[in-house]
Amino acid sequence: MYTASGPGAENLGLPPQLLAGDTPNLVTQDILITVAGTALLQFAPLQRDGTTQAWEPWVAADGLPVAGVTCYPVAIGASQRVAVYTEGMFNQDAINWPAGTTEAQIAAAMRGDVKYRKLLYSNKRTGTEDTTAGPGSEAGPSA
């Protein structure tokens, strides 16, 4: 998993390429979210609560679609405004999926305007749906 540290951590290092295409267009929105328990990493998937429509961290077991991806890390706190990508085509390996998330769960959650796919150099393009996904799972281009 890609994690940066220090001041301005979201700009340090090179995370895996975030975008995997230009359709649908990339859209960023300012949302209100309460983060409890654990801070959110940059490029963490979010869902909308089925009842209240509040933004919350995406949980594979909930069966809800990914509604957005955080643009930068989000600290623990109540009612804070943050920037979230709500539309776009993202590299599946750049998203900070919760630990243990499988490709089958990711595919089931792709409804709406947030799309993701494997890049051509991914080492997981051969139907390995039982393996986990996220930063660090990509092979990179071969020499």
N, CA, C and O atoms as a GROMACS GRO file, in nm:
protein
  572
    1MET      N    1   0.084  -0.116   0.000
    1MET     CA    2   0.000   0.000   0.000
    1MET      C    3   0.089   0.123   0.000
    1MET      O    4   0.189   0.128   0.072
    2TYR      N    5   0.054   0.223  -0.080
    2TYR     CA    6   0.129   0.348  -0.085
    2TYR      C    7   0.091   0.435   0.033
    2TYR      O    8  -0.026   0.467   0.051
    3THR      N    9   0.188   0.472   0.112
    3THR     CA   10   0.165   0.567   0.220
    3THR      C   11   0.282   0.663   0.223
    3THR      O   12   0.398   0.622   0.216
    4ALA      N   13   0.252   0.789   0.235
    4ALA     CA   14   0.354   0.892   0.245
    4ALA      C   15   0.350   0.948   0.386
    4ALA      O   16   0.252   0.929   0.458
    5SER      N   17   0.456   1.017   0.426
    5SER     CA   18   0.456   1.076   0.559
    5SER      C   19   0.521   1.213   0.554
    5SER      O   20   0.588   1.248   0.457
    6GLY      N   21   0.499   1.288   0.659
    6GLY     CA   22   0.559   1.421   0.669
    6GLY      C   23   0.466   1.530   0.619
    6GLY      O   24   0.358   1.500   0.567
    7PRO      N   25   0.507   1.656   0.633
    7PRO     CA   26   0.425   1.768   0.587
    7PRO      C   27   0.399   1.758   0.437
    7PRO      O   28   0.491   1.726   0.360
    8GLY      N   29   0.278   1.783   0.394
    8GLY     CA   30   0.244   1.775   0.252
    8GLY      C   31   0.259   1.635   0.198
    8GLY      O   32   0.297   1.617   0.082
    9ALA      N   33   0.229   1.535   0.279
    9ALA     CA   34   0.254   1.395   0.243
    9ALA      C   35   0.187   1.354   0.113
    9ALA      O   36   0.237   1.266   0.043
   10GLU      N   37   0.075   1.415   0.080
   10GLU     CA   38   0.006   1.376  -0.041
   10GLU      C   39   0.087   1.409  -0.166
   10GLU      O   40   0.055   1.360  -0.274
   11ASN      N   41   0.191   1.493  -0.154
   11ASN     CA   42   0.272   1.531  -0.269
   11ASN      C   43   0.409   1.466  -0.270
   11ASN      O   44   0.488   1.492  -0.361
   12LEU      N   45   0.439   1.380  -0.173
   12LEU     CA   46   0.569   1.315  -0.167
   12LEU      C   47   0.566   1.183  -0.243
   12LEU      O   48   0.463   1.115  -0.245
   13GLY      N   49   0.675   1.147  -0.306
   13GLY     CA   50   0.684   1.018  -0.372
   13GLY      C   51   0.595   1.011  -0.495
   13GLY      O   52   0.533   1.109  -0.535
   14LEU      N   53   0.591   0.894  -0.553
   14LEU     CA   54   0.508   0.873  -0.670
   14LEU      C   55   0.415   0.756  -0.645
   14LEU      O   56   0.457   0.641  -0.654
   15PRO      N   57   0.288   0.782  -0.612
   15PRO     CA   58   0.194   0.672  -0.599
   15PRO      C   59   0.169   0.612  -0.737
   15PRO      O   60   0.203   0.674  -0.837
   16PRO      N   61   0.110   0.495  -0.743
   16PRO     CA   62   0.076   0.440  -0.874
   16PRO      C   63  -0.009   0.541  -0.950
   16PRO      O   64  -0.084   0.617  -0.890
   17GLN      N   65   0.001   0.540  -1.081
   17GLN     CA   66  -0.075   0.632  -1.165
   17GLN      C   67  -0.223   0.624  -1.129
   17GLN      O   68  -0.282   0.516  -1.135
   18LEU      N   69  -0.284   0.737  -1.090
   18LEU     CA   70  -0.422   0.737  -1.044
   18LEU      C   71  -0.523   0.719  -1.156
   18LEU      O   72  -0.616   0.639  -1.142
   19LEU      N   73  -0.508   0.790  -1.264
   19LEU     CA   74  -0.609   0.786  -1.370
   19LEU      C   75  -0.579   0.676  -1.471
   19LEU      O   76  -0.464   0.651  -1.505
   20ALA      N   77  -0.685   0.612  -1.519
   20ALA     CA   78  -0.672   0.502  -1.614
   20ALA      C   79  -0.751   0.529  -1.741
   20ALA      O   80  -0.780   0.436  -1.816
   21GLY      N   81  -0.786   0.653  -1.765
   21GLY     CA   82  -0.862   0.691  -1.883
   21GLY      C   83  -0.923   0.828  -1.864
   21GLY      O   84  -0.914   0.886  -1.756
   22ASP      N   85  -0.986   0.880  -1.970
   22ASP     CA   86  -1.044   1.013  -1.960
   22ASP      C   87  -1.196   1.013  -1.975
   22ASP      O   88  -1.257   1.119  -1.990
   23THR      N   89  -1.258   0.896  -1.970
   23THR     CA   90  -1.404   0.887  -1.977
   23THR      C   91  -1.450   0.791  -1.870
   23THR      O   92  -1.406   0.676  -1.870
   24PRO      N   93  -1.536   0.830  -1.779
   24PRO     CA   94  -1.599   0.961  -1.766
   24PRO      C   95  -1.499   1.068  -1.720
   24PRO      O   96  -1.394   1.037  -1.664
   25ASN      N   97  -1.536   1.194  -1.746
   25ASN     CA   98  -1.450   1.305  -1.707
   25ASN      C   99  -1.427   1.305  -1.557
   25ASN      O  100  -1.512   1.263  -1.480
   26LEU      N  101  -1.309   1.353  -1.518
   26LEU     CA  102  -1.275   1.364  -1.376
   26LEU      C  103  -1.353   1.481  -1.315
   26LEU      O  104  -1.349   1.593  -1.366
   27VAL      N  105  -1.424   1.454  -1.206
   27VAL     CA  106  -1.503   1.556  -1.136
   27VAL      C  107  -1.467   1.551  -0.988
   27VAL      O  108  -1.464   1.444  -0.928
   28THR      N  109  -1.440   1.667  -0.931
   28THR     CA  110  -1.409   1.678  -0.789
   28THR      C  111  -1.518   1.759  -0.722
   28THR      O  112  -1.560   1.862  -0.776
   29GLN      N  113  -1.565   1.713  -0.606
   29GLN     CA  114  -1.667   1.786  -0.530
   29GLN      C  115  -1.621   1.805  -0.388
   29GLN      O  116  -1.543   1.727  -0.334
   30ASP      N  117  -1.670   1.911  -0.327
   30ASP     CA  118  -1.646   1.940  -0.186
   30ASP      C  119  -1.759   1.875  -0.109
   30ASP      O  120  -1.876   1.907  -0.132
   31ILE      N  121  -1.727   1.784  -0.017
   31ILE     CA  122  -1.830   1.713   0.058
   31ILE      C  123  -1.811   1.734   0.208
   31ILE      O  124  -1.704   1.775   0.253
   32LEU      N  125  -1.916   1.706   0.284
   32LEU     CA  126  -1.911   1.711   0.429
   32LEU      C  127  -1.905   1.567   0.479
   32LEU      O  128  -1.989   1.485   0.443
   33ILE      N  129  -1.804   1.538   0.563
   33ILE     CA  130  -1.787   1.402   0.613
   33ILE      C  131  -1.740   1.406   0.758
   33ILE      O  132  -1.669   1.497   0.799
   34THR      N  133  -1.782   1.306   0.834
   34THR     CA  134  -1.732   1.285   0.970
   34THR      C  135  -1.648   1.159   0.967
   34THR      O  136  -1.695   1.053   0.927
   35VAL      N  137  -1.524   1.170   1.011
   35VAL     CA  138  -1.433   1.056   1.013
   35VAL      C  139  -1.407   1.018   1.158
   35VAL      O  140  -1.354   1.098   1.236
   36ALA      N  141  -1.445   0.897   1.194
   36ALA     CA  142  -1.426   0.847   1.331
   36ALA      C  143  -1.342   0.720   1.326
   36ALA      O  144  -1.345   0.648   1.227
   37GLY      N  145  -1.268   0.694   1.430
   37GLY     CA  146  -1.193   0.569   1.439
   37GLY      C  147  -1.057   0.576   1.375
   37GLY      O  148  -0.956   0.577   1.446
   38THR      N  149  -1.051   0.579   1.243
   38THR     CA  150  -0.925   0.578   1.171
   38THR      C  151  -0.927   0.686   1.063
   38THR      O  152  -1.026   0.700   0.991
   39ALA      N  153  -0.818   0.760   1.051
   39ALA     CA  154  -0.806   0.860   0.945
   39ALA      C  155  -0.811   0.791   0.808
   39ALA      O  156  -0.775   0.674   0.796
   40LEU      N  157  -0.854   0.864   0.707
   40LEU     CA  158  -0.862   0.809   0.571
   40LEU      C  159  -0.735   0.841   0.494
   40LEU      O  160  -0.682   0.952   0.502
   41LEU      N  161  -0.686   0.743   0.421
   41LEU     CA  162  -0.569   0.763   0.337
   41LEU      C  163  -0.608   0.839   0.211
   41LEU      O  164  -0.726   0.847   0.176
   42GLN      N  165  -0.509   0.895   0.144
   42GLN     CA  166  -0.531   0.953   0.012
   42GLN      C  167  -0.576   0.842  -0.082
   42GLN      O  168  -0.524   0.731  -0.075
   43PHE      N  169  -0.670   0.871  -0.169
   43PHE     CA  170  -0.727   0.778  -0.266
   43PHE      C  171  -0.804   0.663  -0.200
   43PHE      O  172  -0.805   0.552  -0.252
   44ALA      N  173  -0.867   0.690  -0.085
   44ALA     CA  174  -0.951   0.590  -0.018
   44ALA      C  175  -1.092   0.595  -0.079
   44ALA      O  176  -1.144   0.704  -0.105
   45PRO      N  177  -1.155   0.480  -0.102
   45PRO     CA  178  -1.290   0.479  -0.158
   45PRO      C  179  -1.394   0.516  -0.051
   45PRO      O  180  -1.379   0.483   0.067
   46LEU      N  181  -1.498   0.585  -0.094
   46LEU     CA  182  -1.608   0.626  -0.006
   46LEU      C  183  -1.740   0.574  -0.061
   46LEU      O  184  -1.754   0.550  -0.181
   47GLN      N  185  -1.836   0.558   0.027
   47GLN     CA  186  -1.971   0.520  -0.012
   47GLN      C  187  -2.069   0.617   0.052
   47GLN      O  188  -2.032   0.696   0.139
   48ARG      N  189  -2.194   0.611   0.008
   48ARG     CA  190  -2.301   0.691   0.068
   48ARG      C  191  -2.387   0.596   0.151
   48ARG      O  192  -2.427   0.490   0.103
   49ASP      N  193  -2.416   0.634   0.274
   49ASP     CA  194  -2.501   0.554   0.360
   49ASP      C  195  -2.634   0.531   0.291
   49ASP      O  196  -2.693   0.625   0.237
   50GLY      N  197  -2.683   0.408   0.293
   50GLY     CA  198  -2.807   0.373   0.225
   50GLY      C  199  -2.930   0.445   0.277
   50GLY      O  200  -3.027   0.462   0.203
   51THR      N  201  -2.929   0.488   0.403
   51THR     CA  202  -3.045   0.555   0.463
   51THR      C  203  -3.028   0.707   0.467
   51THR      O  204  -3.114   0.781   0.419
   52THR      N  205  -2.917   0.752   0.525
   52THR     CA  206  -2.898   0.896   0.547
   52THR      C  207  -2.828   0.966   0.431
   52THR      O  208  -2.829   1.089   0.424
   53GLN      N  209  -2.766   0.889   0.340
   53GLN     CA  210  -2.687   0.942   0.229
   53GLN      C  211  -2.560   1.015   0.275
   53GLN      O  212  -2.498   1.087   0.197
   54ALA      N  213  -2.522   0.997   0.402
   54ALA     CA  214  -2.398   1.057   0.453
   54ALA      C  215  -2.279   0.986   0.390
   54ALA      O  216  -2.286   0.866   0.361
   55TRP      N  217  -2.170   1.058   0.369
   55TRP     CA  218  -2.047   1.000   0.316
   55TRP      C  219  -1.976   0.924   0.426
   55TRP      O  220  -1.970   0.969   0.540
   56GLU      N  221  -1.920   0.807   0.391
   56GLU     CA  222  -1.848   0.725   0.487
   56GLU      C  223  -1.748   0.637   0.413
   56GLU      O  224  -1.760   0.620   0.292
   57PRO      N  225  -1.649   0.582   0.484
   57PRO     CA  226  -1.553   0.492   0.418
   57PRO      C  227  -1.625   0.373   0.356
   57PRO      O  228  -1.720   0.320   0.414
   58TRP      N  229  -1.580   0.331   0.238
   58TRP     CA  230  -1.641   0.218   0.168
   58TRP      C  231  -1.607   0.089   0.240
   58TRP      O  232  -1.493   0.067   0.282
   59VAL      N  233  -1.708   0.003   0.254
   59VAL     CA  234  -1.693  -0.128   0.317
   59VAL      C  235  -1.745  -0.232   0.219
   59VAL      O  236  -1.861  -0.228   0.179
   60ALA      N  237  -1.660  -0.325   0.180
   60ALA     CA  238  -1.698  -0.425   0.080
   60ALA      C  239  -1.823  -0.502   0.119
   60ALA      O  240  -1.909  -0.529   0.035
   61ALA      N  241  -1.834  -0.539   0.247
   61ALA     CA  242  -1.946  -0.621   0.293
   61ALA      C  243  -2.081  -0.549   0.285
   61ALA      O  244  -2.185  -0.614   0.286
   62ASP      N  245  -2.080  -0.416   0.278
   62ASP     CA  246  -2.206  -0.341   0.272
   62ASP      C  247  -2.278  -0.356   0.138
   62ASP      O  248  -2.399  -0.338   0.130
   63GLY      N  249  -2.204  -0.390   0.034
   63GLY     CA  250  -2.264  -0.407  -0.098
   63GLY      C  251  -2.302  -0.277  -0.166
   63GLY      O  252  -2.376  -0.278  -0.264
   64LEU      N  253  -2.254  -0.164  -0.116
   64LEU     CA  254  -2.286  -0.034  -0.175
   64LEU      C  255  -2.180   0.002  -0.279
   64LEU      O  256  -2.065  -0.042  -0.269
   65PRO      N  257  -2.218   0.082  -0.379
   65PRO     CA  258  -2.119   0.122  -0.479
   65PRO      C  259  -2.019   0.223  -0.423
   65PRO      O  260  -2.047   0.292  -0.325
   66VAL      N  261  -1.904   0.229  -0.486
   66VAL     CA  262  -1.807   0.334  -0.453
   66VAL      C  263  -1.862   0.464  -0.511
   66VAL      O  264  -1.884   0.474  -0.632
   67ALA      N  265  -1.884   0.563  -0.425
   67ALA     CA  266  -1.942   0.691  -0.468
   67ALA      C  267  -1.838   0.800  -0.485
   67ALA      O  268  -1.866   0.904  -0.545
   68GLY      N  269  -1.717   0.776  -0.433
   68GLY     CA  270  -1.612   0.877  -0.443
   68GLY      C  271  -1.480   0.823  -0.396
   68GLY      O  272  -1.472   0.716  -0.336
   69VAL      N  273  -1.374   0.900  -0.424
   69VAL     CA  274  -1.238   0.865  -0.384
   69VAL      C  275  -1.176   0.991  -0.325
   69VAL      O  276  -1.181   1.097  -0.386
   70THR      N  277  -1.116   0.980  -0.206
   70THR     CA  278  -1.058   1.098  -0.142
   70THR      C  279  -0.942   1.152  -0.224
   70THR      O  280  -0.863   1.075  -0.279
   71CYS      N  281  -0.932   1.283  -0.234
   71CYS     CA  282  -0.824   1.347  -0.310
   71CYS      C  283  -0.695   1.354  -0.228
   71CYS      O  284  -0.586   1.358  -0.285
   72TYR      N  285  -0.707   1.356  -0.097
   72TYR     CA  286  -0.592   1.366  -0.007
   72TYR      C  287  -0.629   1.300   0.125
   72TYR      O  288  -0.746   1.271   0.148
   73PRO      N  289  -0.532   1.276   0.214
   73PRO     CA  290  -0.564   1.214   0.342
   73PRO      C  291  -0.663   1.299   0.422
   73PRO      O  292  -0.660   1.422   0.414
   74VAL      N  293  -0.750   1.232   0.498
   74VAL     CA  294  -0.851   1.302   0.578
   74VAL      C  295  -0.833   1.261   0.724
   74VAL      O  296  -0.840   1.143   0.758
   75ALA      N  297  -0.810   1.360   0.810
   75ALA     CA  298  -0.788   1.334   0.953
   75ALA      C  299  -0.920   1.301   1.023
   75ALA      O  300  -1.028   1.330   0.972
   76ILE      N  301  -0.909   1.239   1.139
   76ILE     CA  302  -1.027   1.211   1.222
   76ILE      C  303  -1.087   1.344   1.265
   76ILE      O  304  -1.015   1.435   1.308
   77GLY      N  305  -1.219   1.355   1.255
   77GLY     CA  306  -1.286   1.478   1.297
   77GLY      C  307  -1.430   1.478   1.253
   77GLY      O  308  -1.469   1.407   1.161
   78ALA      N  309  -1.510   1.559   1.320
   78ALA     CA  310  -1.653   1.569   1.292
   78ALA      C  311  -1.681   1.680   1.192
   78ALA      O  312  -1.619   1.786   1.196
   79SER      N  313  -1.775   1.655   1.104
   79SER     CA  314  -1.826   1.754   1.008
   79SER      C  315  -1.718   1.840   0.944
   79SER      O  316  -1.712   1.961   0.967
   80GLN      N  317  -1.633   1.777   0.865
   80GLN     CA  318  -1.529   1.851   0.795
   80GLN      C  319  -1.553   1.846   0.645
   80GLN      O  320  -1.608   1.748   0.593
   81ARG      N  321  -1.512   1.951   0.576
   81ARG     CA  322  -1.528   1.959   0.431
   81ARG      C  323  -1.400   1.908   0.366
   81ARG      O  324  -1.290   1.951   0.402
   82VAL      N  325  -1.415   1.817   0.270
   82VAL     CA  326  -1.300   1.760   0.201
   82VAL      C  327  -1.330   1.749   0.051
   82VAL      O  328  -1.446   1.744   0.010
   83ALA      N  329  -1.225   1.745  -0.029
   83ALA     CA  330  -1.239   1.727  -0.173
   83ALA      C  331  -1.240   1.577  -0.205
   83ALA      O  332  -1.158   1.501  -0.155
   84VAL      N  333  -1.334   1.539  -0.290
   84VAL     CA  334  -1.351   1.399  -0.328
   84VAL      C  335  -1.373   1.390  -0.478
   84VAL      O  336  -1.448   1.469  -0.535
   85TYR      N  337  -1.307   1.293  -0.541
   85TYR     CA  338  -1.335   1.264  -0.682
   85TYR      C  339  -1.468   1.187  -0.686
   85TYR      O  340  -1.479   1.080  -0.626
   86THR      N  341  -1.568   1.241  -0.755
   86THR     CA  342  -1.697   1.174  -0.762
   86THR      C  343  -1.726   1.116  -0.900
   86THR      O  344  -1.826   1.047  -0.918
   87GLU      N  345  -1.640   1.143  -0.996
   87GLU     CA  346  -1.650   1.083  -1.129
   87GLU      C  347  -1.510   1.068  -1.184
   87GLU      O  348  -1.420   1.146  -1.151
   88GLY      N  349  -1.491   0.968  -1.267
   88GLY     CA  350  -1.363   0.948  -1.332
   88GLY      C  351  -1.333   0.802  -1.354
   88GLY      O  352  -1.403   0.714  -1.304
   89MET      N  353  -1.226   0.776  -1.432
   89MET     CA  354  -1.178   0.641  -1.458
   89MET      C  355  -1.044   0.627  -1.386
   89MET      O  356  -0.945   0.690  -1.425
   90PHE      N  357  -1.042   0.544  -1.282
   90PHE     CA  358  -0.926   0.532  -1.195
   90PHE      C  359  -0.854   0.399  -1.213
   90PHE      O  360  -0.914   0.298  -1.248
   91ASN      N  361  -0.724   0.402  -1.189
   91ASN     CA  362  -0.642   0.282  -1.187
   91ASN      C  363  -0.679   0.204  -1.061
   91ASN      O  364  -0.660   0.254  -0.950
   92GLN      N  365  -0.728   0.085  -1.077
   92GLN     CA  366  -0.772   0.004  -0.964
   92GLN      C  367  -0.660  -0.017  -0.863
   92GLN      O  368  -0.686  -0.026  -0.743
   93ASP      N  369  -0.536  -0.026  -0.910
   93ASP     CA  370  -0.424  -0.051  -0.820
   93ASP      C  371  -0.379   0.073  -0.743
   93ASP      O  372  -0.298   0.061  -0.651
   94ALA      N  373  -0.428   0.191  -0.777
   94ALA     CA  374  -0.390   0.314  -0.706
   94ALA      C  375  -0.486   0.346  -0.592
   94ALA      O  376  -0.453   0.425  -0.504
   95ILE      N  377  -0.604   0.285  -0.593
   95ILE     CA  378  -0.703   0.311  -0.488
   95ILE      C  379  -0.660   0.238  -0.361
   95ILE      O  380  -0.617   0.123  -0.367
   96ASN      N  381  -0.671   0.302  -0.247
   96ASN     CA  382  -0.637   0.241  -0.117
   96ASN      C  383  -0.758   0.164  -0.064
   96ASN      O  384  -0.828   0.210   0.026
   97TRP      N  385  -0.782   0.047  -0.122
   97TRP     CA  386  -0.893  -0.039  -0.081
   97TRP      C  387  -0.871  -0.086   0.062
   97TRP      O  388  -0.756  -0.099   0.105
   98PRO      N  389  -0.978  -0.113   0.136
   98PRO     CA  390  -0.961  -0.171   0.270
   98PRO      C  391  -0.887  -0.304   0.260
   98PRO      O  392  -0.899  -0.376   0.162
   99ALA      N  393  -0.810  -0.336   0.363
   99ALA     CA  394  -0.733  -0.460   0.366
   99ALA      C  395  -0.824  -0.580   0.338
   99ALA      O  396  -0.934  -0.589   0.392
  100GLY      N  397  -0.777  -0.670   0.254
  100GLY     CA  398  -0.851  -0.792   0.225
  100GLY      C  399  -0.955  -0.779   0.115
  100GLY      O  400  -1.024  -0.877   0.086
  101THR      N  401  -0.969  -0.663   0.054
  101THR     CA  402  -1.068  -0.645  -0.052
  101THR      C  403  -1.026  -0.724  -0.175
  101THR      O  404  -0.910  -0.718  -0.217
  102THR      N  405  -1.119  -0.800  -0.233
  102THR     CA  406  -1.089  -0.879  -0.352
  102THR      C  407  -1.134  -0.805  -0.477
  102THR      O  408  -1.213  -0.711  -0.471
  103GLU      N  409  -1.081  -0.849  -0.590
  103GLU     CA  410  -1.120  -0.789  -0.717
  103GLU      C  411  -1.268  -0.813  -0.747
  103GLU      O  412  -1.332  -0.729  -0.810
  104ALA      N  413  -1.323  -0.925  -0.703
  104ALA     CA  414  -1.465  -0.953  -0.723
  104ALA      C  415  -1.550  -0.851  -0.646
  104ALA      O  416  -1.652  -0.804  -0.698
  105GLN      N  417  -1.510  -0.816  -0.524
  105GLN     CA  418  -1.584  -0.715  -0.446
  105GLN      C  419  -1.574  -0.579  -0.512
  105GLN      O  420  -1.671  -0.503  -0.515
  106ILE      N  421  -1.457  -0.548  -0.565
  106ILE     CA  422  -1.438  -0.420  -0.633
  106ILE      C  423  -1.528  -0.412  -0.757
  106ILE      O  424  -1.593  -0.310  -0.780
  107ALA      N  425  -1.531  -0.518  -0.835
  107ALA     CA  426  -1.614  -0.520  -0.956
  107ALA      C  427  -1.762  -0.504  -0.921
  107ALA      O  428  -1.835  -0.436  -0.992
  108ALA      N  429  -1.806  -0.566  -0.811
  108ALA     CA  430  -1.946  -0.556  -0.770
  108ALA      C  431  -1.982  -0.416  -0.725
  108ALA      O  432  -2.099  -0.377  -0.732
  109ALA      N  433  -1.885  -0.340  -0.677
  109ALA     CA  434  -1.911  -0.204  -0.626
  109ALA      C  435  -1.900  -0.098  -0.734
  109ALA      O  436  -1.920   0.020  -0.705
  110MET      N  437  -1.868  -0.135  -0.857
  110MET     CA  438  -1.851  -0.035  -0.963
  110MET      C  439  -1.984  -0.009  -1.032
  110MET      O  440  -2.016  -0.067  -1.136
  111ARG      N  441  -2.060   0.079  -0.972
  111ARG     CA  442  -2.185   0.127  -1.030
  111ARG      C  443  -2.181   0.278  -1.016
  111ARG      O  444  -2.122   0.330  -0.922
  112GLY      N  445  -2.242   0.348  -1.107
  112GLY     CA  446  -2.240   0.494  -1.099
  112GLY      C  447  -2.128   0.555  -1.181
  112GLY      O  448  -2.089   0.500  -1.284
  113ASP      N  449  -2.077   0.668  -1.136
  113ASP     CA  450  -1.982   0.747  -1.215
  113ASP      C  451  -1.838   0.727  -1.177
  113ASP      O  452  -1.750   0.784  -1.241
  114VAL      N  453  -1.809   0.648  -1.073
  114VAL     CA  454  -1.672   0.617  -1.037
  114VAL      C  455  -1.640   0.481  -1.100
  114VAL      O  456  -1.696   0.379  -1.061
  115LYS      N  457  -1.548   0.482  -1.196
  115LYS     CA  458  -1.510   0.360  -1.268
  115LYS      C  459  -1.363   0.332  -1.241
  115LYS      O  460  -1.288   0.424  -1.210
  116TYR      N  461  -1.323   0.207  -1.251
  116TYR     CA  462  -1.183   0.172  -1.233
  116TYR      C  463  -1.152   0.050  -1.316
  116TYR      O  464  -1.239  -0.033  -1.345
  117ARG      N  465  -1.027   0.040  -1.354
  117ARG     CA  466  -0.983  -0.074  -1.434
  117ARG      C  467  -0.834  -0.095  -1.412
  117ARG      O  468  -0.763  -0.008  -1.361
  118LYS      N  469  -0.788  -0.213  -1.451
  118LYS     CA  470  -0.647  -0.247  -1.443
  118LYS      C  471  -0.576  -0.181  -1.561
  118LYS      O  472  -0.630  -0.175  -1.671
  119LEU      N  473  -0.456  -0.133  -1.537
  119LEU     CA  474  -0.374  -0.083  -1.647
  119LEU      C  475  -0.308  -0.202  -1.716
  119LEU      O  476  -0.301  -0.311  -1.659
  120LEU      N  477  -0.261  -0.183  -1.836
  120LEU     CA  478  -0.207  -0.294  -1.916
  120LEU      C  479  -0.092  -0.366  -1.850
  120LEU      O  480  -0.077  -0.486  -1.869
  121TYR      N  481  -0.010  -0.296  -1.773
  121TYR     CA  482   0.106  -0.361  -1.713
  121TYR      C  483   0.075  -0.430  -1.581
  121TYR      O  484   0.167  -0.481  -1.516
  122SER      N  485  -0.051  -0.434  -1.539
  122SER     CA  486  -0.085  -0.497  -1.412
  122SER      C  487  -0.055  -0.646  -1.417
  122SER      O  488  -0.074  -0.711  -1.520
  123ASN      N  489  -0.008  -0.700  -1.306
  123ASN     CA  490   0.018  -0.843  -1.300
  123ASN      C  491  -0.104  -0.922  -1.256
  123ASN      O  492  -0.094  -1.041  -1.226
  124LYS      N  493  -0.219  -0.856  -1.251
  124LYS     CA  494  -0.341  -0.924  -1.206
  124LYS      C  495  -0.453  -0.912  -1.309
  124LYS      O  496  -0.569  -0.890  -1.272
  125ARG      N  497  -0.421  -0.927  -1.436
  125ARG     CA  498  -0.521  -0.913  -1.541
  125ARG      C  499  -0.572  -1.048  -1.589
  125ARG      O  500  -0.640  -1.054  -1.692
  126THR      N  501  -0.544  -1.155  -1.519
  126THR     CA  502  -0.577  -1.287  -1.571
  126THR      C  503  -0.684  -1.358  -1.490
  126THR      O  504  -0.684  -1.481  -1.484
  127GLY      N  505  -0.776  -1.286  -1.427
  127GLY     CA  506  -0.886  -1.348  -1.356
  127GLY      C  507  -0.853  -1.394  -1.217
  127GLY      O  508  -0.911  -1.492  -1.170
  128THR      N  509  -0.764  -1.328  -1.148
  128THR     CA  510  -0.729  -1.366  -1.012
  128THR      C  511  -0.820  -1.295  -0.913
  128THR      O  512  -0.773  -1.221  -0.826
  129GLU      N  513  -0.950  -1.317  -0.926
  129GLU     CA  514  -1.046  -1.246  -0.844
  129GLU      C  515  -1.035  -1.274  -0.695
  129GLU      O  516  -1.091  -1.199  -0.615
  130ASP      N  517  -0.965  -1.377  -0.656
  130ASP     CA  518  -0.954  -1.407  -0.514
  130ASP      C  519  -0.834  -1.338  -0.449
  130ASP      O  520  -0.812  -1.356  -0.329
  131THR      N  521  -0.758  -1.261  -0.524
  131THR     CA  522  -0.643  -1.190  -0.467
  131THR      C  523  -0.683  -1.048  -0.430
  131THR      O  524  -0.781  -0.994  -0.481
  132THR      N  525  -0.607  -0.990  -0.341
  132THR     CA  526  -0.637  -0.854  -0.298
  132THR      C  527  -0.588  -0.754  -0.401
  132THR      O  528  -0.507  -0.786  -0.487
  133ALA      N  529  -0.639  -0.633  -0.391
  133ALA     CA  530  -0.605  -0.527  -0.485
  133ALA      C  531  -0.562  -0.404  -0.409
  133ALA      O  532  -0.588  -0.391  -0.289
  134GLY      N  533  -0.497  -0.313  -0.477
  134GLY     CA  534  -0.457  -0.186  -0.417
  134GLY      C  535  -0.312  -0.154  -0.447
  134GLY      O  536  -0.244  -0.232  -0.513
  135PRO      N  537  -0.264  -0.039  -0.399
  135PRO     CA  538  -0.126   0.000  -0.426
  135PRO      C  539  -0.027  -0.108  -0.385
  135PRO      O  540  -0.042  -0.171  -0.280
  136GLY      N  541   0.074  -0.126  -0.468
  136GLY     CA  542   0.173  -0.228  -0.443
  136GLY      C  543   0.142  -0.359  -0.511
  136GLY      O  544   0.226  -0.449  -0.513
  137SER      N  545   0.022  -0.373  -0.569
  137SER     CA  546  -0.013  -0.499  -0.635
  137SER      C  547   0.016  -0.496  -0.784
  137SER      O  548  -0.002  -0.597  -0.853
  138GLU      N  549   0.061  -0.382  -0.835
  138GLU     CA  550   0.091  -0.371  -0.977
  138GLU      C  551   0.237  -0.410  -1.003
  138GLU      O  552   0.324  -0.387  -0.920
  139ALA      N  553   0.262  -0.469  -1.119
  139ALA     CA  554   0.395  -0.517  -1.151
  139ALA      C  555   0.483  -0.408  -1.210
  139ALA      O  556   0.605  -0.410  -1.191
  140GLY      N  557   0.424  -0.313  -1.280
  140GLY     CA  558   0.501  -0.211  -1.348
  140GLY      C  559   0.542  -0.260  -1.486
  140GLY      O  560   0.540  -0.380  -1.513
  141PRO      N  561   0.580  -0.168  -1.574
  141PRO     CA  562   0.616  -0.209  -1.709
  141PRO      C  563   0.743  -0.294  -1.708
  141PRO      O  564   0.834  -0.272  -1.628
  142SER      N  565   0.746  -0.390  -1.797
  142SER     CA  566   0.865  -0.475  -1.805
  142SER      C  567   0.967  -0.412  -1.899
  142SER      O  568   0.932  -0.343  -1.994
  143ALA      N  569   1.094  -0.435  -1.870
  143ALA     CA  570   1.202  -0.372  -1.948
  143ALA      C  571   1.231  -0.449  -2.074
  143ALA      O  572   1.318  -0.411  -2.152
   0.00000   0.00000   0.00000
